[in-house]
Amino acid sequence: MGSLFLLGLKSTAILIATLAVTVSASAQPHRAVKPPGLAEGDIIGAKDYPWSAIGKLNNGVGGSCTAVLISEKYALTAAHCLVFRNSGRYLPAESLHLVLGYEKQEFREHYRIAAYYVPPAYHPEKPYETLASDWALLSLSATGPARPRPLDIAAEDNIHDRNLMTAGYSHRIPYAMTADQKCTLVGESHDHNFVFDTCKAPSGYSGSPVIVANPNKRGFAVAAMHVANQLWQTNTIAVAIPMRTIWPKIRSCMEGGKCGFQVIAHGQDPTAAELLSGRAKSYQEVRPSASAECVAGGDACLMSLTGQP
């Protein structure tokens, strides 16, 4: 048995069956690390590339996750970061804000979330069973003049023997970005839906990228996205969804503009009181057919989440 901890939640610790892992004996970590939420990276400059492409995603009711800029218009985060825990329902896009270059309560760029897409296979009521689909594409609307450089996407399979890095906004250090710049791949699940690494990814890192240097050494790319921590033997390893599984589902949106966002911003920001009381507009899920490809813009799923009073 093993314990899986979603990184964006402050107090989640549910015992589930250990994920199947393909790990070579030589790759097994030997140094015991602290439990999830306690291992922190080094504080770094949030305005310096590539960290400048990583932001803090605030949800309007005091919660936060991490998100990464993958183009001028789009960012990635974890799907469970968009769910209001009190109700188990998706938050309105209006309540979500992404800030980049955030440190000491100041930021370089602020994005409103204009819309977002969540894979139909992800079920908020079954976050562990559908963890392989725990990602979301955010459509951004900038409110400032800054244009941070996004990270590239590394969709190749082979990240073995490569130096990995990650960064994000830990709940324990909310006003500074922390990073682990020297971590490695441990293995991957038998179904290839997850990769496991030694990166320090404390609570708050949901949506944080696993970063690799581009082959030409001229920039950095996102190879995977952290969603959880897994207790394994006497160690803690980070669980990430590889970009090779996400990229095919968002490519038509990013390259061709064929997007079918399920939650679209329609009004002003709801107050925290409205969200907590349930008076703000929330969303009741209406799932599209299994054959529909939402990101490709199919009519069957253009509004698979509909507003409810």
Secondary structure, DSSP 8 states (H G I E B T S, - for coil): -EEEEETT-SS--EEE-----B--GGGS--S----TTT---EEE-TTSTTGGGEEEEE-SSS-EEEEEE-SSSEEEE-GGGGEETTTTEE--GGG-EEEES-BTTB-SEEEEEEEEE--TT--TTSTTTTGGG--EEEEEEE-SS------EE---S--TTS-EEEEE--TTSTTSEEEEEEE-EEEE-TTSS-EEE-----TT-TT-EEEEE-TTSS-EEEEEEEEEEEEETTEEEEEEEEHHHHHHHHHHHHHH-----SEE--SS---HHHHHHT-S-EEEE----TT--GGGT-GGGTTSEEEE-
